[in-house]
C-alpha cells in the first residue's frame, strides 16, 4: 500500500453511507405521506447528501418543511424563486423539473399503413395515436425472445392510444428526414409499473437492426455490440449517452447511480420507480424510450461499438436531467438484446 499513497486522494465527508441511506428512506416515507408527485430522490455521493428534485415545490411546502427537519438536511432543487426565498438555503433555483411522459401532437399528418421493407433503428421517432392525438416516443432497442424479435420502448407511450379488439396498440415510425408516418407493428404487451416498458411485434416486411440512429447525421451512428443485463453499480461521474427522437444524441455524467422517481401521468395517477440512473444531459418530450449506452472504448469512438445500459423513461422539463431504467429491470429472463453478432 505504501508505494501507492502518493497516487491516492481522499475527501473528508460528514455523512456516512449508512446515514444517507437512512435519510433516503425517511424522505421516501415523507413523499408517500404527503402524496408528492413529480419528484426524483437521489443519493449523490459527490455532495455527500440526499438531493430531491421537485417540479412544483410551492404545492408541497409541508413536505419541504418536514424534509428540512432531517439531519442532515437534504438538498432540495426546484424552479420557483419564491419558494427558494421562503425556504432553506438548500433549495436551488431551476426553471422547471417535471418528468416527461410522451409527446402529444394534435393535427398530425395522416398515418399510412404500407407493406415496405424497412429496418427500424434504435433512436427512430415512433409513436401511437387515438382519434384526436398522436403520441411520439423513441425506438429503444431490439430484443429476441423465443425466436421472435420485438422492439422495446417505454410502456407509457401506449397509455392513451387506441387499442384494437385484442388489446394491441398499433405503432408507426416517422421516416427520417420527412413527416411521413408508416405503421410497422403492434405493441402486444406493455406496463407502466413497476417497470415502464413495452414490446412491439413488427409486421412482415419490417426487421431488427442493432444500430443507433443519429438524427443530426440522419444515418446509423453506433453499432450495439454488447449489453449489461445484470444489476450493476455505476459510479457518479461516469459518462452515459442517449439518442432521442426529440433532442438527438447527447452524453452527460451520472449524477446518481440509484434514484427513486415518482411520475404523474394525467388520467392515470402516479407511478414509482426504484434504482434508476440519473444523468445530467438534455432530454425532452418525445425522448421516452431512447437507448442509453456507454462506449466500449471512449478513446476511439470511430472503431468500436457501444454497450447498451438501459432506456430513458423520464426527464426534467428544463431539459437538463434524464432518468434511465437499467436494462436488467426491462428484460425478461429469456430475453436478449439483439447485437451486431447476429447479423
N, C-alpha and C positions, 0 to 999 in steps of 0.2 A: 504493500500500500504506500509506503513512504516515498518511493521514486515517483509516484503519480500525484503527490499532494499539490505540486505547483500547477497541475492541469485542472484541478477541481475548483469550482466556485460554489459558494453557499450563500443563501439569502435567509436572513432571520425572519421568522414568521411568528405571529401571535396566536394563531388558531390552529389546533391540531386537526388532522383529517377526521378523527372521531368526533370532535366538537362540531365541525362543519356538517358532517352527516346528520348529527343530531338537530342542528338548526334547519337543515334541508327538510327533514321530516316534520319539524314544527311548522315551517312555512307551508308545506303541503297540507297539513291539517287546517291551518288558517284559511287557505284557499277554498277548501271544501266547506268550512263553517260559514264563510262569508259569501259563498257562491260566486267566486271570482271567475270570470271567463277572459279569453284572450290574454293569457299570461304564460310566460316562459320562466321557469326556475332553473338556475344553473349553479353548480359548484365550480367556481372559477379559481383555479389554483394560482394564477398569475397575480390576482388581487387578494388571494387568501381570504375569500369571503363568498357568501351566497349572493348572487345577483338576480334580481327579479325584474323582468321586462313587463310593464303594464301598458296596455293600449289606452285605456281611459281611466287614469288614476283618480280623476275627480269623482268617479262613481263609487270608489272604494276607499274613502278616507278612513272608515272604521278599520278596514283591513290594514291599511298603511300604519295607522296608529298602533295597532296590535303588533305588527311586524317590527316597529321601531322599539318595542319593549324587549325584544330578544337580545341576547348577549352572546356573540357580537351582533350589532345591528346590521341587517342585510343592506346591500346597495340596491336602491330602487330607481329604475330608469323609466321615464315617461315623457310624453310630448307636451304636457300642459305647464306653461310657465307659472300660472297662478298656483298650481299645486306645488311646483318647485319652491315658490317663495313661502308658501304656508306650511310646508312640511320640513323634514330634516335636510341637512346639507348633503345627505347621501342620495337625494333624488336628482338625477341628471336630466337635463332637457333633451328631448328628442322630438322631431316633428310629428311622428306617428309610429305606431308599433304593433298594429294588429296583424295576426297571422293571415295569410292569404288562403282563400279557397279557390274555386275555379273562376276563370274569366267569363263574363257573361256579355254577349254581344247581340243586340237586337237588330232587326232588319238585315239578317245575314244573307249572303248570296245563296242561290238555290243549291241544295245539296244533291249531287248527282250520284247514281249508282251505276258503275260500269264494270265490265269484265276486261281488265287490262292487267298485264303482268307488271307488278311493282314490287320492289324491295323496300320495306319500311325500316328506316334507320332510327336509332336512339337519338332523341333530340328533335325529331319532327314535331310539328304542330298537329295535334289530333284533337278530337272532341266529339261531343254528342249533342243532341238537340231535343227540344219539345216543339209544340206547335207555334211558340212565340219567340223562343230564345235559343241561341247557340252557346254552348259551354266549351271553352277551349282549355286544353291542358297540353302536356308534353309526353311524347312517347318515351318510356323509361328504358327498357331493355327486353330482349327476348329470352324466354326460358323454355326448357323442354321437360315435359312430364309424361311418362308412359308413352313415349314416341311421338307426342303431339307438341307443336311449338305454339306458344302463347306470347303475346306482347303484354308486359307488365306496365302499369301506370297507377296513379292514385285512384283509390276507390271512390272518393268523393266527387270525382269528375262525372259519375253516372247518377248522382243523387236526384237531380231534378229533371233528368232526361226521360223521354217516353220509353216505356218498356213494351215489348211485343207480348203476345199471349203466353209465351213460355217464360216470361220474366227476363228476357235478354235485352240488352241495350245496344243498339247499332251505333258503331263509331265510324267517323270519317277521318281522313287526313287531308291537310292542305298541301297541294302540290307546291314544292319550294319555288319561290320567286313569282308566284301567282296568287290569285284569290280563289282558284278552282278547288272545290272540295269533292272528294271521292270516298264513298263508303267502302271500307275494306274488311270489316269483321264485326262480330258480336262479342260484347263483354258478357261472358256466360256466368261469371261469378265475381262478386266484389263485397267488400266490407269496409267499414269506416272505423270500427273499434273492435278489438283492441289494437289492430293494425290497419292503417289506411292503405289498402291495396286492391287492385282489380286486374283481371286477366282477360285479354281479348283473343278469341279464336278467329284467325283470319279466314276470309273466303278463299275459294280456289282462285289461283292467279296472283296471290299475294304471299310473299315469303319473308323469312327472317334474314337479317343482315347485320352481323355483330360489329357495326362501326358506329361511331358517334358523329353526328352531323353538326357542321358549323354553319349557322345562319349568316355569319359575317362573310365566309368564303363561299357559301352555297355549294358545299361539297363535303364528302366524308373527311373527317379530320383525324380521328384516332381509332385504332383497332382495339377491340375488347379481347385481351389475351388471357386475363385471369380474373378471379373474383374471390372475395372473402366472405364465406358463408357461416363461419363460426363466430361466436361472441369474442370481441377483442377490446383492448383498451387503447384509445388513441390519445396522444399527448396534446395538450394545449400548445398552440403554435405550429402544429403540423399543417401542411397545405393540402386542401381538398378543392376540387374543381367541379363544375357542373356545366351542362349545355342545355339551356331552356328555350322554349319557343318564344318567350316574351323578351327576355333580357340577354339571350345568347350565351356565349361561352365566357365564363369568368372563374377566377380562383380566389381563394382567401384563406386565412388562417383559422384554425379551430380555436374558438374561444371557450368551449366547454365540451368535454367528451361524453357527458351524460346529463342532459337536461330533461326536465319534465315540462311538457307543454299542454295547455288546455285551450282547445279551439272551439269557437262557437260557429255553428252553421245555421243560418236563418231558416226557420221552419223545422229544424231537426234537433236543436239543443246543443249541448256541449259534449265534447269528446276529449278524453285524456290519453296522453301518450307518454310512456316512460322510456328512459335510456336512449334519448335522441341525441344527435350530434348538432351542435350549434357552430355555424361558420360565419365569419364576417366577410360577406361578399354580396353582390346585388342579386335581388330576386323580386319578382312581381307577379301580378295576376297572369295566369297562363303558364307559369313555370312549374306548376304542380306536376309531379311525375318525372321530373328531369333526372337523368342518371347522374349520380355523384361518384367521383372517382379520384384515384391518385395515380401518379406516373410511376411506372416500374423503374425508370431511370430519369430522374428530373434534370440531370446534367446534359442529356441528349434527347430532346423531345422528338427529333425527326427520325430516330432509329428505333423507337420502341413503342409498345402498346401501353394500355392502361389496365389498372386493377380496379374493378368495379367494387365500390364500397356500399352503396345504398341508393336511396331515392329521396328527392326533395319533396316534402309534404307541406311545408309552410314557410312563410317569410314575413318579416315586418313590413308594414305598409310604407315605411320610409325607404324601403328597398335597400337596406344595409345589412340585414341579417337573414340567413336561411336556416331552416331546421331540416335535418336529414334523418330518415329512418334507416338504420343499418340493415344490410342485406339478410342477416340471419333471422330477423323478425319477419321478413317478407316471404322467404322461400319455404315451401313445404319440404318435408324430409326426403321425398322422392323427386324433387325438382332441382334442376341445374340451370345455370346461366349458359346461354349459347355463346361460345367464343369462336375466334377465327380458326381454332384447331379443327372445327367441324366442317370447314369449307374445303 
